[in-house]
């Protein structure tokens, strides 16, 4: 099946710094990628839809200036958490839209802000 | 609008027993239905999906699910639980014209020795 690679798998950063998370579709082109956030013991929350070559569409309540999304190519989308704070600590997961209405997920990134 | 309800945030079964994880959905149009599994500190892995055709869908690791339109359900089952099945399971629905997934809250499956 198709593979989506997400990097890094975990990161610890200081409060106030920025962190970039990459999501790559390794063997297929993805015009649309999705970014999710998962709080402990809760379901996934869609943050934004990333479209290649255009601005991302953010869900209500998600700060677009804090969570910068760039989808510059058909195989790469990035999520940058700017000026991170401890409340941004979470598990972030990306997915890429493949054929057959299947979403392929990255391994996830566990962000800890200290 | 679509929505997904998973009954039971935690389900505990004995090793070798039947696994049944419940999922009900609402959708105004024919849905695509998915079950994903998430092992601790890992990303999501697709177990199985229903798009069209046969309503009984077989997935990986011995899991299967049946799409019942009249009951708006897509329950996940496995005849005999293994310790390695302990994980969190998510049911999701999408509409064919929009691949955005709507997620259930997840069910943590606990396997007792």
Interface residues (C-beta under 8 A of the other chain):
Chain A: X1 X6 X32 X34 X41 X42 X43 X44 X46 X49 X93 X95 X97 X100 X101 X102 X103 X104 X105 X106 X107 X108 X110
Chain B: X9 X32 X34 X36 X41 X42 X43 X44 X45 X46 X49 X51 X90 X94 X96 X99 X100 X101 X103 X104 X105 X106
